[in-house]
Amino acid sequence: MLIRRSFKPILRKAELPDIRFHDLRHTCASLLLAAGENMKVVQELLGHSRFSTTADTYAHTLPDQHRRAAETMDRILNPRGSRVAHKAL
């Protein structure tokens, strides 16, 4: 009822694509993770009982995590600012 009476008319009025209400939840989680929010926090917000559910569903939203992890290790191992090229990343 909420979907037909409120959500869909709001989408039409705003000239937005016809999406499912559940897509908002997915978008919220994807944006939070892409912005660097902790996956455990996102899991709790979504109400997933298992961490693996969140990780399996949203792992694709973290494409630059390997690069950021390598940069973090570089800063830890080279505290004076010496940069090492990460060709594979």
C-alpha positions in Angstrom: 0.0 0.0 0.0 2.8 2.5 1.0 4.6 1.6 -2.2 1.7 2.3 -4.6 0.3 5.3 -2.7 3.4 7.2 -1.8 6.7 5.8 -3.1 5.8 5.3 -6.8 4.1 8.7 -7.1 7.1 10.4 -5.5 9.4 8.7 -8.0 7.2 9.9 -10.9 6.9 13.4 -9.6 10.7 13.6 -9.2 11.1 12.1 -12.7 13.2 9.3 -11.3 13.4 5.8 -12.6 10.9 3.2 -11.5 12.8 1.4 -8.8 11.8 -1.1 -6.1 11.6 0.3 -2.6 14.2 -2.3 -1.5 16.7 -0.8 -4.0 17.0 2.2 -1.6 18.3 -0.2 1.1 20.9 -1.6 -1.4 21.9 1.9 -2.5 22.3 3.1 1.1 24.6 0.1 2.0 26.6 0.5 -1.2 27.2 4.2 -0.7 28.2 3.7 3.0 30.7 1.0 2.1 32.1 3.0 -0.9 32.6 5.9 1.5 34.7 3.7 3.8 32.1 2.9 6.5 32.9 -0.3 8.4 31.1 -3.3 7.0 30.2 -4.5 10.5 28.3 -1.3 11.0 26.5 -1.7 7.7 25.7 -5.3 8.6 24.0 -4.0 11.8 22.2 -1.2 10.1 20.8 -3.7 7.5 19.9 -6.2 10.2 21.8 -9.1 8.6 22.3 -11.8 11.2 25.5 -13.0 9.5 28.5 -10.8 8.5 29.0 -13.1 5.5 25.6 -12.1 4.1 26.6 -8.4 4.0 30.1 -9.2 2.8 28.9 -11.5 0.0 26.2 -9.1 -1.1 28.2 -5.9 -1.1 31.9 -6.9 -1.7 31.6 -5.6 -5.3 31.2 -2.0 -3.9 34.8 -2.1 -2.6 36.9 -2.1 -5.7 39.7 0.1 -4.4 40.1 -1.6 -1.0 43.3 -3.5 -2.2 44.9 -0.2 -3.3 44.0 1.5 0.0 45.3 -1.4 2.0 48.6 -1.3 0.1 48.9 2.4 0.6 48.2 1.9 4.3 51.0 -0.7 4.6 53.3 1.6 2.7 52.7 4.4 5.2 53.2 2.0 8.1 56.4 0.5 6.7 57.8 3.7 5.3 56.9 6.3 7.9 59.3 8.9 6.4 57.2 9.1 3.3 59.3 6.9 0.9 56.7 5.6 -1.6 56.9 2.2 -3.3 55.3 1.8 -6.7 52.4 -0.7 -6.6 52.4 -1.9 -10.2 50.0 -4.8 -9.6 47.4 -2.6 -8.0 
